[in-house]
């Protein structure tokens, strides 16, 4: 079953709808972004969630002290590092870690082996100059296959209900991550887009199980 993470959650209504539609994980961005959320707001949203939903905090080149404080206050389940964090940094938190890599060519994946055994999954996103994520642009999914031997792959970057089936066929990822592709505006989710996205991923998962 391909897992679904809906990222860029900024309010409780969007979080509750994402869960209702079938999201497995919700992402909260604590770095510079139109989808940034304060720790206090994220804490209140997370308090309102039902059990068994994974909460993921997204950080970019943040200090260890700040990450640990936010993770503790918000009671985050997983930490996602979307910057230049080294393996030594990622190993300091006592929580499951997702390390993101922005991909444009094979060289962008050359550091993956150094994180093996430290992170729980590798998130592959599009490399766009001046942006750390939320670009709405895809990358060459053939490159994602390079990462599969190193561990679980979470596929991100420009995914929508229109292309996610093709992406799953091409990569067979552990999970897919969507933000821009299910928005009506930055930081505000479009419930119909979310519904179509989740339904498409679930249909693909069923097909995989049958084959």
N, C-alpha and C positions, 0 to 999 in steps of 0.2 A: 504494500500500500504506500503510494507516494504521499509523504507528509506535506502539509500546506502551512506556510508562515505568511501572515499578512502583516506587513511592516508599516511604520509611519502612523501608528495609532496615536491620536491626540485627544480623544474624548470617549466617555463611557458608552454613549449610544452606538458609536461605530464599533467599539470593542464587543459589545453585547451582540450586535448584528453579525459580526464576523464569526463569533462563537456559535451563534444560532445556525448559521449557514454551514458550519462544519470545519472551520479553521482549527488546526492543531496547535498553533503557536501564534502569539502576537508580539510584534516588535515595537519597542519604544526607543526613539532616537534622542540621545542626550548630547549630541554634537551639533555644530552649526548646520542648520537645515531649515527649509520652510516647514518641515514636519517635526521640528524639535519640540520636546515636551519637558516641562519642569519636573523635577523629582517629586515635588509635592502633589502635582496633578496626576502623575503616573501612579503614585502610591494610592490615591483615591480610586483611580480606575481599576487597579489590580485588586484592591479590596472588594470591589463589586463583582469580580469575575467568579464564575462557578469553579469547583475543583477540577483537577485533571487537565487544565489548560496551561501550556508552557509559556512563561513570560521571558522575553529576551531583551536585554538592554544593549543598545548599539552605541559604541564609543569610538572616537577617532583621535588617536595620539593623546589620550587623556592621562593624567597622572594616576599612579597606583592608588594614592590616598583618596582621590575623588571617586574613582571607580568603586573602590571598596565601600565608601560611604553610601553612594547611591544604591549599590547592590544590596546593602544591608537595610537601608531605609525602605526601599521599594520591594524588598524580598524577591529579587529577581531569581529565576531558575537558571538562566543561561546568560553568559556574557558573549557579545559579538564584537570583535575588534576589527575595525574597518580602515585602519590606518597603516602605519609602518611598524607596528608592534612586533618585537622579536620573540622567538620561542621562550627565552628566559623570562620575559615579562608575562607572557601568557600563562606560565606555569605557577604563578604566585597567588591564585585566587580561591582555590578550593571549590570551584564551581565548574560545570561543563563549559567549554569554550568553543566558539565558532570563530575561525579566522578567515577573513575575507581577502580575496585576491582580485584585483582589477585586471581583466584579461584583454589583450589585443593581439598578442603573438605568443608562441611557445615559451619565449624567455620569461614571460610574466609568471610562469608556473615553476620556475627553476628552484624557488625556495621551499616548495611544498615538502620535500623530504625532511627538512629541518624541524618541521612541526609534528611529524608523525609520532604518535604516542603521547602528545601533549594536548592536542585539540580533539574534540569529538567529531568535528565536521569541517569541511572546507567550503566556504561560500564563494562562488565565482560570479563576478559582476562585470559589467562593461567598463573598459577603460576610456574615459572621456576627460580630456584636459580640463583641469580646474574644478572637477566634480568628484566627490567621493562615493556617490550613489544617487539613486533616484533620478537617473538620467533618462529613463524611458527608452533607451537604445539597447538593442541586442548585440551579441558578439558571435563569432563563429563557434557554433556548438561542437564542432569537431575537436576544437581545442579542449573542451571540457572533458573529453574522454581520456586525455592525458592524466587527469587528476584522479580518475576512478581507482587505479591500483593503490593509491595512498590512503584511501578511506572514504567515508561518506561524503558525497558531493551534494551541496545545496545549490541549485541553479537559480540565478537571478539575472536581472538586466533586461528590461523591456518586455517582460512577459505579459501577455493578455490572454483572454479566453480564446482569441482567434489563433494564437500561435503556440499555446502551451502544450497542446497535444503533440504537435510536431517536435517540440523541444524534448518532451518525455520520450518519444520514440527514438530520438537521436542520441540521447545521453543516458537514459534510464537512471535518473538521479535518485538519491535518497529522499530529497524534498525539493520543492519549488518555493521561491520567495517572491512576493509581489507587493508593490506599493503604488507606483505611478499608474500601473495598468488597471487599477480598480478605484481610481479617484475621479471625483467631479471637479476638484480643485486641490492644490497642494494641502495635505493635512485633512482633507474631507473625503470620506469614502462614498463611492457610488454603489448603492446596495444591489442594483441590478447587475452591474459589472462584477461585483463580488460573487453573486449567485452563479452567474454563468461560468466564472473562473473555477469556482469550487466544483461545480457539477462536471465540467470538462475533465478536471484532474481525477475526480472519482470514477468517471467513466473509463478513463485510460487505465486506472489502477485495476478496475474489474477485468478489462481486457487482458492485462498482463497476467492476472491470476488464472484466467481461463486458459492461457497459452503456456 
